[in-house]
Structures are given as structure tokens and as C-alpha cells.
Amino acid sequence: MPKPGRTESWCRVYTERIVERLEFILKAKTLGLKLNEIKEILLVHDRGQAPCELTRKFINSKIIEIEDKIAALTSLKSKLQEIVRSKTRKSLPASICPIITVSEKNS
């Protein structure tokens, strides 16, 4: 990013181009893109090329990452639901909490 100019009172002056670039960065971050990915997209753009294919590649990677997280969370949810449904002793156990101890053995 080019350094913004300053007024006589040292307030920063942002050009329309800088504001547009900052808005792009914020939008890309809300889509889950990493700063280094955003930087690569901007570098391609700054070379006068359309970064759409690179952007598509990053977004597809993000989709795969999200699908993996959903699968892991779904699995964890199922495991937790099993634990809650399982019957455990109500008396003072030898372990701290048999709910967790038994679930570790069943993993």
C-alpha cells in the first residue's frame, strides 16, 4: 500500500484508489482469505492482469477447509451426543468423571 499523504495538521489523506483497495481487503478478509492470499491477488492486479483465476483457487481452497471443519465438528457433535446419552454411575467414581474417562476409551 502506498503511504497516504498528510494535511498540514498531519491528518492522513486517503485517495479514492487507497480507499477502494482497503475496502477490497476487508471484503476479502470477510470471505476468509488470508492476508498473504489477498496480497498475491493485489500483486497480480497491480501487474495489470485479472486475478480472478487465482481468487477462484483461493476460494475453492477455503471451501475445502470449511467442509473439513464441518465434518470434524459433525463428528465431535455425534461423539458428544453419544456421551450425553450414555449411562454412567452416579456414585463417586474412581476417576474424576467417568463420562469423559469412558469416552476416551471409546475413541
C-alpha positions in Angstrom: 0.0 0.0 0.0 1.3 3.4 -0.8 1.7 5.7 2.2 -1.1 8.2 2.3 -0.3 11.8 2.3 -0.9 14.2 5.2 -2.5 17.5 5.6 -0.8 20.4 7.4 -2.4 19.2 10.6 -0.9 15.7 10.0 -4.3 14.1 9.2 -3.9 11.3 6.7 -5.4 11.8 3.3 -6.6 8.7 1.5 -7.1 8.7 -2.2 -10.1 7.0 -3.7 -7.8 4.3 -5.0 -6.5 3.6 -1.5 -10.0 3.5 0.0 -11.1 1.1 -2.8 -8.1 -1.1 -2.1 -8.8 -1.1 1.7 -12.4 -2.0 1.1 -11.3 -4.9 -1.2 -9.0 -6.1 1.5 -11.8 -6.0 4.2 -14.2 -7.8 1.9 -11.7 -10.5 1.0 -11.0 -11.0 4.8 -14.7 -11.4 5.5 -14.7 -14.2 2.9 -11.9 -15.9 4.9 -9.0 -15.2 2.7 -5.6 -14.8 4.4 -3.6 -11.6 4.2 -0.9 -13.4 2.1 -3.5 -14.6 -0.3 -5.0 -11.1 -0.6 -1.5 -9.7 -1.2 -1.0 -12.2 -4.1 -4.3 -11.2 -5.6 -3.4 -7.5 -5.4 0.1 -8.1 -6.9 -1.5 -9.8 -9.9 -3.9 -6.9 -10.3 -1.1 -4.4 -9.9 0.7 -6.1 -12.8 -2.3 -5.3 -15.0 -3.7 -8.8 -15.0 -7.1 -10.1 -13.9 -6.6 -12.1 -10.7 -9.9 -13.9 -11.0 -8.4 -17.4 -11.5 -6.1 -17.0 -8.5 -9.0 -15.7 -6.5 -11.1 -18.7 -7.5 -8.3 -21.0 -6.5 -8.1 -19.4 -3.0 -11.9 -19.5 -2.6 -12.0 -23.2 -3.6 -9.3 -24.0 -1.0 -11.3 -22.1 1.6 -14.4 -24.1 0.7 -12.5 -27.4 1.2 -11.1 -26.1 4.5 -14.7 -25.2 5.7 -16.0 -28.6 4.6 -13.2 -30.3 6.6 -14.1 -28.2 9.6 -17.8 -29.0 9.2 -17.0 -32.8 9.0 -14.8 -32.5 12.2 -17.5 -30.6 14.1 -20.2 -33.0 13.0 -18.1 -35.9 14.2 -17.5 -34.2 17.5 -21.2 -33.4 17.9 -22.1 -37.0 17.4 -19.5 -38.1 19.9 -20.8 -35.6 22.5 -24.4 -36.7 21.9 -23.3 -40.3 22.5 -21.6 -39.3 25.7 -24.7 -37.5 26.9 -26.9 -40.4 26.1 -24.6 -43.0 27.8 -25.4 -44.3 31.2 -22.8 -43.7 33.9 -22.7 -44.3 37.6 -24.0 -41.6 39.9 -21.8 -42.7 42.8 -18.3 -41.2 43.4 -16.2 -42.7 40.7 -12.5 -43.7 40.9 -11.8 -41.3 38.1 -12.5 -37.6 38.1 -15.5 -38.0 35.8 -16.4 -41.3 34.1 -18.3 -39.5 31.4 -15.0 -38.2 30.0 -12.9 -41.2 31.0 -15.2 -43.7 29.3 -15.5 -41.5 26.2 -11.7 -41.5 25.9 -11.6 -45.3 25.9 -14.3 -45.5 23.3 -12.5 -43.2 20.9 
